[in-house]
Amino acid sequence: MKKFINYLFETITVTLTFYVVACFSISFQSVLKIFASVLNSALILSFYENLKSKYSKKAAVLIVAISIAILILMVYFIGYFEVAETISKLK
């Protein structure tokens, strides 16, 4: 049970990280969009390698696919927060 809870929290954390990076990627229309896309790809690969070392290759692929599907559903149903390309000073 403890292993499942650890897996669940790790997956939630990574999926939320994917969501934040996806929001940045959707918001930008410049070189930063490429950077955010590469960062998201690197996060997915890192998550996959981490899972592959703990579970079988099939399980790792399935978990990553489910995480990406959840990410797509989150962006579709919840939407995304827009990130401005200009730097503004906090008041």
BELTA-V788610 format. One record per residue. SS is DSSP state (H for helix, E for strand, L for the rest). PHI is phi in whole degrees, 0 to 359 (NA if undefined). Layout:
[[SS:PHI] [SS:PHI]]
//
This chain:
[[L:NA] [H:296] [H:296] [H:294] [H:296] [H:299] [H:299] [H:297] [H:293] [H:296] [H:294] [H:297] [H:298] [H:293] [H:296] [H:294] [H:295] [H:303] [H:297] [H:297] [H:294] [H:296] [H:297] [H:297] [H:297] [H:291] [H:288] [L:274] [L:235] [L:222] [H:298] [H:297] [H:295] [H:295] [H:299] [H:295] [H:294] [H:295] [H:297] [H:295] [H:297] [H:295] [H:295] [H:297] [H:296] [H:297] [H:298] [H:298] [H:297] [H:297] [H:292] [H:296] [H:286] [H:267] [L:236] [L:283] [H:296] [H:297] [H:295] [H:297] [H:297] [H:296] [H:295] [H:295] [H:297] [H:295] [H:297] [H:293] [H:296] [H:296] [H:300] [H:298] [H:294] [H:297] [H:294] [H:290] [H:273] [L:274] [L:94] [L:222] [L:270] [L:280] [L:251] [L:284] [L:277] [L:263] [L:276] [L:235] [L:279] [L:288] [L:262]]
//
